[in-house]
Amino acid sequence: MESQKNRYSLWMLAWPIFIELLLQLLLGAADTLMVSRVSDDAVAVVGLANQIFQAVMILFMTVASGAGILIAQKLGAGKHEDARSVGIMAITISGAIGLVLSIVLYVWAVPPARLFQLEERLIPLARTYISIVGSGMVLTALTASLSTVIRNTGNTKAPMVTAIGMNAIHVLMNYGFIYGAIGFPQLGLEGVAVSTLISRLLATCVLFYLFLSVFERRIAWRDLGAFNRKLFREILKIGWPLGVNMSSWVLSQLAIYAFLAMMGAAALAARTYMNTLESICFMLGYSIALAAQIQIAHLYGAGRKNQAYRSGYRGTWIGLALVGCNSLILLGIGRSFLGFFTTDADIVQLALSCLVLTAVLQPGRMINMGFGNALNAIGDTRFNMVISIIFMWGAAAGLSYFLGLRLGWGLTGVYIAMMCDEYARGVLVALRWRYQRRKRLEMEAYANTAESSTPLLPSEGRSA
């Protein structure tokens, strides 16, 4: 059986996450490439729809993310039954929230698209895609929460394998529905939405089966209704600032997408293509940041706080080196990459005009992600929440509007705004992580001083 030390080593946690993200990205890129064969308008719709889905996902990811960190901390402290209870509550509550969202998005598919200023000619496409994929939001909720729970037990391989299978099926079905191949009807964007729904259903079934035996004591069906109020309060204590943080990011991104929609479908499509390219660049760093968060939470729960502190620096510097190298590669492959997705010269030129800015953006994002995740792992989630509200709206969204629309800088202005946001928050979370170390050392010094200055009781003096 795998030792706890090896199970929670940075490498053992990171490489399955990396493989999962890599294959998800490659298959996601293939997905985008296939959608682009429908039309650039379809790509713009999918890009905006995915932002809308991310916005509503916050409602259940608040619970799932807080539960994931708490599970790693409880397992580090040897409290396996508490970890099991937290996992069960994460799944049941996230699933219930996802079911409500499925109904809402199926019935009201068009209002979100109109809210974000999507061009009128794209509304029919948006109605089709959002209503079908949105109706499966319960599956998205279960898949995300199941993966988070399993991953934070130290088992990063199972979500990796499941994600590979899900995305492979999705791409295969996309091919069939878009081209009318391998016995599938030719349904275009509607087929892409149906493919998304079916692949997520299969992934949910596999992950749920794995979830039942992921803890020391197997989970029975009767356990799924269990609720522990004390543990749920602990989940929310960690989770609600994470939820606000995610809300700030997603809603600010939606605001930016609304500004891009005002700039026209070309700007919206260019940003969607560039987002795929950025994901390739950032993938290695992101996998290290996620692995470090799990490791730090486990070490912190076990009381090994010095090691947890060092792991925060180690994970961030390793990720920063990888992201820096990838940023240079990004500059070299940008034009060729975009050529695979679209032949529209205006969209390609618009995207290429921001290529250098995209490369410069990634190291700042890594610093922010690395130290930000480290703070989340020890439960210091409120600091991230506060700076997210300030800078995501003041810098990312606010400057995007001012530079992109008011000054007419377009997509270039949007990227400059995002750079200001990521680097400002990156500096602040790095300083906060350093402060956590100093604060703990001061507390330990105070405790040692108090202990040494406590006078001996008469009986203690005699025995000494």
ABEGO torsion letter per residue (X at the ends): XBBAAAAABAAAAAAAAAAAAAAAAAAAAAAAAAAAAAEAAAAAAAAAAAAAAAAAAAAAAAAAAAAAAAAAAAAAAGBAAAAAAAAAAAAAAAAAAAAAAAAAAAABAAAAAAAAGBBAAAAAAAAAAAAAAAAAAAAAAAAAAAAAAAAAAGBAAAAAAAAAAAAAAAAAAAAAAAAGBGGBBBAEAAAAAAAAAAAAAAAAAAAAAAAAAABABBBBAAAAABBBAAAAAAAAAAAAAAAAAAAAAAAAAAAAAAAAAAAEAAAAAAAAAAAAAAAAAAAAAAAAAAAAAAAAAAAAAAGBAAAAAAAAAAAAAAAAAAAAAAAAAAAAAAAAAAAAABABAAAAAAAAAAAAAAAAAAAAAAAAAAAAAAAAAAGBAAAAAAAAAAAAAAAAAAAAAAAAAAAGAEAAAAAAAAAAAAAAAAAAAAAAAAAAAAAAAAAAAAAAAAAAABBBBAAAAAAX
